[in-house]
């Protein structure tokens, strides 16, 4: 019996007893007792068989009416709330920051700007083992905080405008003891992998997933996948993301390519991994077709030069990942996340048909205060091996104009309390686009409110 039902039963019992007690006090008093023998009324005239029955029936009717009213109020309350198996959590992020460029063009903004992101996560289980996930997101980010060219796109960046939109939605369910399956109209490959590629917590999106480049770069659309996780730490997964809800132009006509057709942009990723509490290693092969492009960790002209008369829309990327963390936090020894990608482009010239990228991410926790975090990451974004190609956008295609790109970030995350975190950060790039002197540096302050 539920608690509120027990309370109602107790209330009803008191309601029954109280009227009887009141009636008894009215009927039986000292004056009546003293005058009992002299009373001309007989006992049968004072009480009959219906005296208490009628009173009890009246009280029961009143109590039942009260219970009905309470149940009606409860039903109205439950109709406007989540089910017992739905949970909601979320966050609001305030961002203040700006970027300085050495090669400012007419579209670049160097002014300090204030931005926000608001996110809600809904999780619903129907069997206890499954999960329907819905992410609702809004934000007013523009310019550098949602731009991939320099790698300044923030992990918190969102440009949905001042409108709440369904940003992710998928269904996850078990298939046996060690198999998990996913399917959804808005999902990305990396949510369906069996092994976590990186434990580094970044501020710029380029450093997610151990380098968000050709191998692990993903894009939200229709997807499905399955992952096997053995009890000994071994895992294997395969998943497909496909642009079934987007259109492309052919002969100046736009049409929807549909699900898994020969024209649809598709990413098919297969990962093998081995994970223990303190470390993990994994390897992934991602085959991307029909011009799939989604990387946040790349230079300009990284995709190669297409052979004459050929179509260059397909490539295969291999991503190697590993991470390790110490047993104890609060020491000088950080957790370490490493990543390396190599990509081969179909129908590209032999001099330009490969690119590579690497990543190193370090995190220290509990250094100055409990739950604080220091993060430092650096690496080379996806870069074509042909240096002359990297320099071609500067004019002339001269090899000595091609840069050796590097990207950096450094931050300190401080928890004011369990719900509020403040994170100052700086980030920079040297020859970040692949061309010499295409440098930048930026700074920001983020405040995160979790609920």
QUIKAZI-V200334 format. One record per residue. N is the residue number from 0. RES is the residue in three letters. OMEGA is omega in degrees with one decimal (999 if undefined). Layout:
n=[N N]
res=[RES RES]
omega=[OMEGA OMEGA]
This chain:
n=[0 1 2 3 4 5 6 7 8 9 10 11 12 13 14 15 16 17 18 19 20 21 22 23 24 25 26 27 28 29 30 31 32 33 34 35 36 37 38 39 40 41 42 43 44 45 46 47 48 49 50 51 52 53 54 55 56 57 58 59 60 61 62 63 64 65 66 67 68 69 70 71 72 73 74 75 76 77 78 79 80 81 82 83 84 85 86 87 88 89 90 91 92 93 94 95 96 97 98 99 100 101 102 103 104 105 106 107 108 109 110 111 112 113 114 115 116 117 118 119 120 121 122 123 124 125 126 127 128 129 130 131 132 133 134 135 136 137 138 139 140 141 142 143 144 145 146 147 148 149 150 151 152 153 154 155 156 157 158 159 160 161 162 163 164 165 166 167 168 169 170 171 172 173 174 175 176 177 178 179 180 181 182 183 184 185 186 187 188 189 190 191 192 193 194 195 196 197 198 199 200 201 202 203 204 205 206 207 208 209 210 211 212 213 214 215 216 217 218 219 220 221 222 223 224 225 226 227 228 229 230 231 232 233 234 235 236 237 238 239 240 241 242 243 244 245 246 247 248 249 250 251 252 253 254 255 256 257 258 259 260 261 262 263 264 265 266 267 268 269 270 271 272 273 274 275 276 277 278 279 280 281 282 283 284 285 286 287 288 289 290 291 292 293 294 295 296 297 298 299 300 301 302 303 304 305 306 307 308 309 310 311 312 313 314 315 316 317 318 319 320 321 322 323 324 325 326 327 328 329 330 331 332 333 334 335 336 337 338 339 340 341 342 343 344 345 346 347 348 349 350 351 352 353 354 355 356 357 358 359 360 361 362 363 364 365 366 367 368 369 370 371 372 373 374 375 376 377 378 379 380 381 382 383 384 385 386 387 388 389 390 391 392 393 394 395 396 397 398 399 400 401 402 403 404 405 406 407 408 409 410 411 412 413 414 415 416 417 418 419 420 421 422 423 424 425 426 427 428 429 430 431 432 433 434 435 436 437 438 439 440 441 442 443 444 445 446 447 448 449 450]
res=[UNK UNK UNK UNK UNK UNK UNK UNK UNK UNK UNK UNK UNK UNK UNK UNK UNK UNK UNK UNK UNK UNK UNK UNK UNK UNK UNK UNK UNK UNK UNK UNK UNK UNK UNK UNK UNK UNK UNK UNK UNK UNK UNK UNK UNK UNK UNK UNK UNK UNK UNK UNK UNK UNK UNK UNK UNK UNK UNK UNK UNK UNK UNK UNK UNK UNK UNK UNK UNK UNK UNK UNK UNK UNK UNK UNK UNK UNK UNK UNK UNK UNK UNK UNK UNK UNK UNK UNK UNK UNK UNK UNK UNK UNK UNK UNK UNK UNK UNK UNK UNK UNK UNK UNK UNK UNK UNK UNK UNK UNK UNK UNK UNK UNK UNK UNK UNK UNK UNK UNK UNK UNK UNK UNK UNK UNK UNK UNK UNK UNK UNK UNK UNK UNK UNK UNK UNK UNK UNK UNK UNK UNK UNK UNK UNK UNK UNK UNK UNK UNK UNK UNK UNK UNK UNK UNK UNK UNK UNK UNK UNK UNK UNK UNK UNK UNK UNK UNK UNK UNK UNK UNK UNK UNK UNK UNK UNK UNK UNK UNK UNK UNK UNK UNK UNK UNK UNK UNK UNK UNK UNK UNK UNK UNK UNK UNK UNK UNK UNK UNK UNK UNK UNK UNK UNK UNK UNK UNK UNK UNK UNK UNK UNK UNK UNK UNK UNK UNK UNK UNK UNK UNK UNK UNK UNK UNK UNK UNK UNK UNK UNK UNK UNK UNK UNK UNK UNK UNK UNK UNK UNK UNK UNK UNK UNK UNK UNK UNK UNK UNK UNK UNK UNK UNK UNK UNK UNK UNK UNK UNK UNK UNK UNK UNK UNK UNK UNK UNK UNK UNK UNK UNK UNK UNK UNK UNK UNK UNK UNK UNK UNK UNK UNK UNK UNK UNK UNK UNK UNK UNK UNK UNK UNK UNK UNK UNK UNK UNK UNK UNK UNK UNK UNK UNK UNK UNK UNK UNK UNK UNK UNK UNK UNK UNK UNK UNK UNK UNK UNK UNK UNK UNK UNK UNK UNK UNK UNK UNK UNK UNK UNK UNK UNK UNK UNK UNK UNK UNK UNK UNK UNK UNK UNK UNK UNK UNK UNK UNK UNK UNK UNK UNK UNK UNK UNK UNK UNK UNK UNK UNK UNK UNK UNK UNK UNK UNK UNK UNK UNK UNK UNK UNK UNK UNK UNK UNK UNK UNK UNK UNK UNK UNK UNK UNK UNK UNK UNK UNK UNK UNK UNK UNK UNK UNK UNK UNK UNK UNK UNK UNK UNK UNK UNK UNK UNK UNK UNK UNK UNK UNK UNK UNK UNK UNK UNK UNK UNK UNK UNK UNK UNK UNK UNK UNK UNK UNK UNK UNK UNK UNK UNK UNK UNK UNK UNK UNK UNK UNK UNK UNK UNK UNK UNK UNK UNK UNK UNK UNK UNK UNK UNK]
omega=[-178.0 -175.5 -176.1 176.6 177.7 179.4 -179.9 178.7 178.5 179.0 179.6 -179.9 177.7 179.2 178.9 -175.3 -174.5 179.3 179.5 -179.7 179.6 -179.9 -179.6 -179.4 178.0 -173.7 -174.5 175.6 -173.8 -179.3 178.4 -178.9 -178.3 -178.8 -172.8 -174.5 -177.1 -178.3 179.4 -179.1 177.2 179.2 -179.3 179.8 178.4 -175.6 171.2 -173.3 -176.3 -173.8 -177.8 -178.8 -179.4 -179.6 179.9 179.7 178.4 -179.2 177.6 179.2 178.9 -179.2 179.2 179.1 178.3 178.8 178.8 180.0 178.6 178.7 177.9 177.5 178.8 179.6 177.4 178.6 -178.2 -179.7 -179.4 -178.2 178.9 172.8 -178.6 -175.7 178.6 177.1 179.3 168.4 -177.3 178.9 171.5 -176.3 173.7 -177.8 175.4 -177.6 179.5 -176.5 174.6 -178.5 174.0 -179.0 -174.6 172.9 -172.9 -176.7 -176.2 178.0 180.0 180.0 174.4 -174.7 173.5 -175.9 177.3 169.3 178.3 -173.8 173.8 179.2 178.6 177.7 -178.8 176.4 179.8 -179.1 -174.9 -179.7 -178.5 178.8 170.1 -176.3 176.4 175.7 178.8 -170.7 176.9 177.9 -178.4 -179.1 175.4 173.1 -167.7 -174.2 174.7 179.2 -176.7 -169.1 -177.9 -177.0 -178.7 179.2 -177.2 175.4 178.9 -174.4 176.4 -175.9 177.6 -174.7 -177.3 -178.7 175.2 -179.0 173.4 -173.4 177.0 172.5 176.5 179.6 -179.2 -177.0 -179.8 173.3 -172.6 -173.7 -172.3 -179.2 175.5 -179.4 177.3 171.4 -179.0 178.1 177.1 -177.1 176.8 -175.0 -168.2 174.4 -174.3 178.4 179.5 -178.7 176.9 -174.3 -175.6 174.6 176.0 178.9 -173.8 169.3 173.7 -171.7 179.8 -176.4 172.3 172.5 -178.6 -175.2 -174.3 -175.6 -174.1 -175.0 -174.8 177.3 -175.7 179.4 -173.9 173.7 -179.1 180.0 176.6 179.9 179.2 -178.9 175.3 178.9 -179.6 -179.2 -178.2 177.3 179.2 178.0 173.3 -177.6 173.9 -176.6 -178.2 169.6 -175.9 -176.8 -176.7 -176.4 179.1 180.0 175.4 -175.4 174.3 -178.5 177.4 176.7 179.1 176.8 179.0 -175.6 178.2 -173.4 172.6 174.2 179.4 -178.3 -173.9 172.9 -172.2 174.5 179.5 -174.4 176.6 -176.2 172.1 -176.9 175.7 -172.8 171.8 -176.3 -174.9 -177.8 177.4 172.2 -179.3 175.7 -176.6 172.3 -178.3 178.0 -177.0 -172.7 173.4 173.5 176.3 -179.5 -174.6 -171.3 172.4 -171.6 -175.9 171.9 173.2 176.7 -177.8 -171.0 178.3 178.2 -175.6 176.0 -179.1 177.7 -179.5 175.0 -178.0 -179.6 -176.5 173.8 178.7 -177.5 176.5 179.0 177.0 -177.1 175.4 174.7 179.6 175.4 -179.3 178.9 -174.2 174.0 177.0 178.8 179.6 -177.9 -177.8 164.4 -175.1 174.6 -176.9 177.3 176.4 177.6 168.3 -172.1 177.4 -176.1 -179.5 176.2 173.7 177.7 -175.1 -178.7 -174.0 -170.7 178.1 173.4 -179.9 177.7 173.1 -174.7 172.4 179.6 -178.0 175.7 170.9 -179.4 178.1 -177.2 -178.3 178.3 178.4 175.5 173.5 -175.5 171.8 179.1 175.0 -180.0 175.3 177.5 177.1 177.2 -177.7 -171.9 177.0 -177.4 179.5 -175.7 179.5 178.4 -179.7 -176.7 -170.3 -177.3 177.4 178.1 173.7 178.9 -178.7 -176.8 -177.0 175.3 178.5 -178.4 174.1 -168.2 173.2 177.8 -177.4 165.8 179.3 -179.7 172.3 -177.8 -176.1 179.8 176.4 173.7 -176.4 -173.5 -174.2 178.5 177.8 -175.8 167.8 -176.6 170.8 178.6 -175.3 176.1 175.7 -174.6 -167.4 180.0 -176.0 178.6 179.9 176.7 173.5 -174.4 174.6 171.6 -176.7 177.8 179.0 174.0 -179.7 173.1 -176.5 176.8 179.9 179.5 999]
